[in-house]
C-alpha cells in the first residue's frame, strides 16, 4: 500500500488542475526533506514535474522550485538536461512576460553542471523579440542578464542567477573563448558586459560575475585585451570592489588609475570576503606575464592590497593578499621579459556557485 505522501506524488499528473496545484504546493518542502520520494517508478514524478513547468503559473512556479531542489541528484540532473526541456526553459526565460523567469534562471544555474548544457555555447534558436537580435542561445542569456538587471526587462525578474551559468560555462576553453571574442551580432566582447556589475547591489550577481572574470583570466593570450583601456579595461572593475574608506597618501594615489584616485569618504569595499578573495585571485592570474606585473606596479595596486589585508578579517583574503604582494614586490632581476610565470591559483572549478536550493 502506498503511503499518503506517495499518493500525493501521484497526483502530480492528475487531470484536475486544482488537485495538481495542491499536490505541488504540499510537496515543495519534501523536495529537500525526502528527495527519494520523487525518484519512484523510474523518476516518474520528475517527468511529471517537467510537464508541470508548462502548466498554470502557480503550478509551474512550485514545479520549478521542486526541480531546483532535486537537480543536485545525478539521475535527476541527467533527465532534466535533455534538449527538449532545455528549450522549454529557454523559451520561458526569454519571454519578457514570464512570471517565473528567475526560478528558470536558478534551475539553469543547477543544470549547467551537466556536460550537456555546454551546448548553450553553440545552440541556435529563434531570436526572441524585445530581448535579443541574436539566434545564439548564449547571446540571448547574456542579453537577458544585462538588459534585465533589477527588473528592467521583465518587471518580475532580475536574472541574477544567470551569472552562475556564465561562471560554469567559463570553466571550459570554449566558454572562455566566447567571453573573450567579439560577437558578430553586436560587435561587443561579452566579458565587457559583465565587468560593470562587480559593484552591483546583488550578492548573487557580483559573485557569479567575479567567478566568470576569474575563469576568463586563465586565458593568458587574452590578458592584453583584458588590460587594454580600449578592450575590457578590467583593472578598475577589479580594484574598486577592494577599495574601502581608508584615506591614502598622495604618494600612494598619485599614479593610481583615475577611477581609484577620487573615491568618496564613504566608499565601502565589497562586504563578501569570498568575492574579495576571487578578485584577488584574478589579479594574481593577471601577474602571469611580465607585462601584467609591470602594469599593476605602475598603477600602484599594492596600496589597495595593503589596506585590504589590514581591514578584512578573513583567512582566505589574508592569504590571497600575501600571495599577490609577494609577486608584485619581488625583484624581477634575472627573469626573461615576457616569460610567463604561472601563479599558484587553482584551475577553474565549481567553488562558489553551489547548487541552488529553495525551501
C-alpha positions as CSV (number, residue, x, y, z in Angstrom):
1,X,0.0,0.0,0.0
2,X,1.4,3.4,-0.9
3,X,1.8,5.9,1.8
4,X,-0.1,9.2,1.9
5,X,3.0,11.0,0.6
6,X,3.4,8.5,-2.2
7,X,-0.2,9.0,-3.2
8,X,0.3,12.8,-3.1
9,X,3.2,12.5,-5.6
10,X,0.9,10.5,-7.9
11,X,-1.5,13.5,-8.0
12,X,1.2,15.5,-9.9
13,X,-0.3,14.0,-13.1
14,X,-3.9,14.3,-12.1
15,X,-6.3,15.6,-14.7
16,X,-7.8,18.2,-12.3
17,X,-5.9,21.5,-12.2
18,X,-6.8,22.2,-8.5
19,X,-5.6,18.8,-7.4
20,X,-2.3,19.2,-9.3
21,X,-1.8,22.6,-7.7
22,X,-2.5,21.3,-4.2
23,X,-0.1,18.4,-4.8
24,X,2.7,20.8,-5.9
25,X,2.2,23.2,-3.0
26,X,2.4,20.4,-0.4
27,X,5.4,18.6,-2.0
28,X,7.8,21.6,-2.1
29,X,9.1,21.0,1.4
30,X,9.6,17.3,0.7
31,X,11.8,18.0,-2.2
32,X,14.6,18.8,0.3
33,X,13.4,16.6,3.2
34,X,12.7,13.4,1.3
35,X,14.1,13.7,-2.3
36,X,13.9,10.0,-2.8
37,X,10.1,10.3,-2.9
38,X,10.4,11.8,-6.4
39,X,12.6,9.0,-7.7
40,X,10.0,6.3,-7.6
41,X,8.9,4.4,-10.7
42,X,12.0,5.4,-12.8
43,X,11.7,9.1,-11.9
44,X,8.1,9.3,-13.0
45,X,7.4,12.2,-10.5
46,X,10.3,14.2,-12.1
47,X,8.9,13.5,-15.6
48,X,5.5,14.9,-14.3
49,X,7.2,18.0,-12.9
50,X,8.9,18.7,-16.3
51,X,5.4,18.8,-17.8
52,X,4.1,20.9,-15.0
53,X,6.7,23.6,-15.7
54,X,4.4,24.4,-18.7
55,X,1.3,24.5,-16.5
56,X,-0.5,27.5,-15.0
57,X,1.7,30.0,-13.3
58,X,1.2,28.9,-9.6
59,X,1.7,25.2,-10.5
60,X,4.7,25.9,-12.8
61,X,6.4,28.0,-10.0
62,X,6.2,25.2,-7.4
63,X,7.2,22.6,-10.0
64,X,10.3,24.7,-10.8
65,X,11.2,25.1,-7.1
66,X,10.9,21.3,-6.6
67,X,13.1,20.7,-9.6
68,X,15.7,23.2,-8.4
69,X,15.9,21.3,-5.1
70,X,16.1,17.9,-6.8
71,X,18.6,18.8,-9.5
72,X,21.7,18.1,-7.3
73,X,20.9,14.4,-7.8
74,X,22.9,13.0,-10.8
75,X,20.0,10.9,-12.1
76,X,17.6,13.8,-11.9
77,X,20.1,16.1,-13.5
78,X,20.6,13.8,-16.4
79,X,16.9,13.6,-17.0
80,X,16.4,17.4,-16.7
81,X,19.3,18.2,-19.1
82,X,17.5,16.8,-22.1
83,X,17.3,19.0,-25.1
84,X,13.5,19.4,-25.3
85,X,13.3,20.5,-21.7
86,X,16.2,23.0,-22.1
87,X,14.3,24.6,-25.0
88,X,11.2,24.8,-22.7
89,X,13.3,26.7,-20.1
90,X,14.9,29.0,-22.7
91,X,11.5,29.9,-24.1
92,X,10.2,30.8,-20.7
93,X,13.4,32.7,-19.7
94,X,13.4,34.9,-22.8
95,X,9.7,35.7,-22.6
96,X,9.6,39.2,-21.0
97,X,6.1,38.4,-19.6
98,X,7.2,35.2,-17.9
99,X,6.5,35.5,-14.1
100,X,8.8,32.6,-13.2
101,X,11.9,33.7,-15.1
102,X,14.1,33.9,-12.0
103,X,13.1,30.4,-11.0
104,X,14.0,29.2,-14.5
105,X,17.4,31.0,-14.2
106,X,18.0,29.2,-10.8
107,X,17.2,25.9,-12.4
108,X,19.6,26.6,-15.3
109,X,22.3,27.5,-12.8
110,X,22.0,24.0,-11.5
111,X,21.5,22.2,-14.8
112,X,24.7,23.7,-16.2
113,X,26.6,21.3,-14.0
114,X,25.7,18.8,-16.7
115,X,28.1,18.5,-19.6
116,X,25.1,18.5,-21.9
117,X,24.5,22.2,-21.1
118,X,27.8,23.1,-22.7
119,X,25.7,23.1,-25.9
120,X,24.4,26.5,-24.7
121,X,27.6,27.9,-26.2
122,X,26.6,26.7,-29.7
123,X,22.9,26.2,-29.6
124,X,20.9,28.3,-32.1
125,X,17.2,29.2,-31.7
126,X,14.8,31.9,-32.9
127,X,15.8,35.3,-31.7
128,X,13.2,36.4,-29.0
129,X,11.6,39.7,-29.7
130,X,12.4,42.5,-27.2
131,X,15.3,40.5,-25.8
132,X,18.0,39.8,-28.4
133,X,18.7,40.0,-32.1
134,X,21.0,37.0,-31.9
135,X,20.0,33.4,-32.7
136,X,22.7,32.1,-30.4
137,X,21.2,30.9,-27.1
138,X,24.3,32.1,-25.1
139,X,23.9,35.6,-26.5
140,X,20.2,35.6,-25.5
141,X,21.1,34.6,-22.0
142,X,23.7,37.4,-21.9
143,X,21.1,40.0,-23.1
144,X,18.6,38.8,-20.5
145,X,21.3,39.2,-17.8
146,X,22.5,42.7,-19.0
147,X,19.2,44.2,-20.0
148,X,17.2,42.6,-17.3
149,X,19.0,43.7,-14.2
150,X,16.7,44.9,-11.5
151,X,13.5,44.3,-13.5
152,X,14.4,46.5,-16.4
153,X,13.4,43.8,-19.0
154,X,10.9,41.7,-17.1
155,X,9.3,43.5,-14.1
156,X,9.1,40.2,-12.2
157,X,12.7,39.0,-12.8
158,X,16.3,40.2,-12.3
159,X,18.1,37.3,-14.0
160,X,20.9,37.4,-11.3
161,X,21.4,33.6,-11.3
162,X,22.4,33.6,-14.9
163,X,25.8,34.9,-13.6
164,X,26.2,31.4,-12.1
165,X,25.5,29.9,-15.6
166,X,28.2,32.1,-17.1
167,X,30.7,31.1,-14.3
168,X,30.2,27.4,-15.0
169,X,30.4,27.8,-18.8
170,X,33.6,29.9,-18.5
171,X,35.4,26.9,-16.9
172,X,35.9,25.4,-20.3
173,X,38.2,26.6,-23.1
174,X,35.2,27.1,-25.4
175,X,33.4,29.1,-22.8
176,X,36.4,31.3,-22.2
177,X,36.7,31.8,-25.9
178,X,33.1,33.1,-26.1
179,X,33.7,35.6,-23.3
180,X,36.8,37.0,-24.9
181,X,35.9,37.2,-28.5
182,X,33.9,40.0,-30.2
183,X,30.4,38.8,-31.2
184,X,29.1,39.5,-34.6
185,X,25.5,40.4,-33.7
186,X,26.5,43.5,-31.5
187,X,30.3,43.8,-32.1
188,X,31.0,43.6,-28.3
189,X,33.3,41.3,-26.3
190,X,31.0,39.6,-23.8
191,X,33.3,39.9,-20.8
192,X,33.0,43.7,-21.1
193,X,29.2,43.4,-20.5
194,X,29.8,41.7,-17.1
195,X,32.6,43.9,-15.6
196,X,30.2,46.7,-14.9
197,X,28.4,44.5,-12.3
198,X,31.4,44.0,-10.0
199,X,29.9,46.6,-7.6
200,X,26.2,45.7,-8.1
201,X,24.0,45.5,-5.1
202,X,23.1,41.9,-5.7
203,X,25.5,39.5,-3.9
204,X,24.5,36.7,-6.3
205,X,25.2,38.8,-9.4
206,X,28.6,40.1,-8.1
207,X,29.6,36.6,-7.0
208,X,28.8,35.0,-10.4
209,X,30.4,37.8,-12.3
210,X,33.6,37.7,-10.2
211,X,34.0,34.0,-10.8
212,X,33.4,34.4,-14.5
213,X,36.0,37.1,-14.8
214,X,38.5,34.9,-12.8
215,X,37.9,31.9,-15.1
216,X,38.5,34.1,-18.2
217,X,41.8,35.4,-16.7
218,X,43.2,31.8,-17.1
219,X,43.4,32.7,-20.8
220,X,46.9,34.3,-20.8
221,X,46.6,35.1,-24.5
222,X,43.6,37.3,-23.6
223,X,45.5,39.3,-21.0
224,X,46.5,42.2,-23.3
225,X,42.8,42.7,-24.2
226,X,41.8,42.4,-20.5
227,X,44.2,45.2,-19.6
228,X,43.6,47.4,-22.6
229,X,41.6,50.6,-21.9
230,X,40.0,50.1,-25.3
231,X,39.4,46.5,-24.5
232,X,37.9,45.1,-21.3
233,X,39.8,47.7,-19.2
234,X,39.5,45.1,-16.4
235,X,41.7,46.6,-13.6
236,X,39.4,49.3,-12.3
237,X,36.5,46.9,-12.1
238,X,38.6,44.5,-10.0
239,X,40.2,47.2,-7.8
240,X,37.1,49.3,-7.0
241,X,35.4,46.5,-5.0
242,X,38.6,46.2,-3.0
243,X,38.8,49.9,-2.1
244,X,37.5,51.0,1.3
245,X,37.1,54.3,3.1
246,X,40.7,54.4,4.2
247,X,42.5,57.7,3.3
248,X,45.6,57.0,1.2
249,X,48.6,59.3,1.0
250,X,49.2,61.5,-2.1
251,X,52.3,59.3,-2.8
252,X,50.1,56.2,-2.9
253,X,47.4,57.7,-5.1
254,X,49.5,59.8,-7.5
255,X,49.9,57.0,-10.1
256,X,46.7,55.1,-9.4
257,X,44.1,54.6,-12.1
258,X,41.8,57.7,-12.3
259,X,38.8,55.7,-11.0
260,X,40.7,55.0,-7.8
261,X,42.0,58.5,-7.1
262,X,38.9,60.4,-6.1
263,X,36.9,58.0,-4.1
264,X,34.2,59.4,-1.7
265,X,34.9,59.2,2.1
266,X,32.0,56.7,2.5
267,X,33.4,54.3,-0.1
268,X,32.9,50.7,1.1
269,X,34.7,47.6,-0.1
270,X,32.8,44.5,-1.0
271,X,31.0,43.0,2.0
272,X,31.5,39.4,0.9
273,X,35.0,38.0,1.7
274,X,34.6,35.3,-0.9
275,X,34.1,37.8,-3.7
276,X,37.1,39.8,-2.4
277,X,39.2,36.6,-2.5
278,X,38.0,35.9,-6.0
279,X,39.1,39.3,-7.3
280,X,42.5,39.0,-5.6
281,X,43.0,35.6,-7.3
282,X,42.0,37.2,-10.6
283,X,44.7,39.9,-10.0
284,X,47.2,37.2,-9.2
285,X,46.4,35.4,-12.5
286,X,46.9,38.7,-14.3
287,X,50.5,38.8,-13.0
288,X,51.3,35.7,-15.1
289,X,53.3,37.8,-17.6
290,X,55.9,40.4,-17.0
291,X,53.8,43.0,-18.8
292,X,50.9,42.3,-16.5
293,X,53.1,42.7,-13.4
294,X,54.6,45.9,-14.7
295,X,51.2,47.4,-15.4
296,X,49.9,46.6,-11.9
297,X,53.0,48.1,-10.3
298,X,52.8,51.2,-12.5
299,X,49.2,51.9,-11.4
300,X,50.0,51.3,-7.7
301,X,47.9,48.2,-7.0
302,X,49.9,47.5,-3.9
303,X,48.5,50.2,-1.5
304,X,45.0,48.9,-2.1
305,X,46.0,45.3,-1.4
306,X,47.8,46.5,1.7
307,X,44.6,48.2,3.0
308,X,42.5,45.2,2.1
309,X,44.9,43.0,4.1
310,X,44.7,45.3,7.1
311,X,41.0,45.8,7.2
312,X,39.4,42.5,6.1
313,X,39.5,39.8,8.8
314,X,39.3,36.7,6.7
315,X,41.9,33.9,6.4
316,X,41.4,33.4,2.7
317,X,41.6,37.1,1.9
318,X,44.7,37.4,4.0
319,X,46.3,34.5,2.2
320,X,45.4,35.9,-1.2
321,X,46.7,39.3,-0.4
322,X,50.0,37.8,0.8
323,X,50.4,35.8,-2.4
324,X,49.7,38.8,-4.6
325,X,52.0,41.1,-2.7
326,X,54.9,38.6,-2.9
327,X,54.6,38.6,-6.7
328,X,54.3,42.4,-7.0
329,X,57.1,43.3,-4.6
330,X,59.7,40.8,-5.7
331,X,62.8,41.6,-7.6
332,X,62.4,41.0,-11.3
333,X,66.1,40.7,-12.0
334,X,67.1,37.6,-13.8
335,X,63.7,36.9,-15.3
336,X,63.3,36.8,-19.0
337,X,60.9,39.6,-20.1
338,X,57.6,38.3,-21.2
339,X,58.2,34.8,-19.9
340,X,55.0,33.6,-18.2
341,X,55.3,32.5,-14.6
342,X,52.1,30.6,-13.8
343,X,50.6,31.9,-10.5
344,X,49.6,29.3,-7.9
345,X,45.8,29.6,-8.4
346,X,43.6,26.5,-8.8
347,X,42.2,25.9,-12.2
348,X,38.5,26.9,-12.8
349,X,36.0,24.7,-10.9
350,X,32.7,25.0,-9.1
351,X,33.8,26.6,-5.9
352,X,31.4,29.5,-5.4
353,X,28.4,28.6,-7.5
354,X,26.9,25.9,-5.3
355,X,23.7,24.1,-6.2
356,X,20.8,26.4,-5.5
357,X,18.1,25.1,-3.1
358,X,14.8,26.8,-2.3
359,X,12.6,25.9,0.6
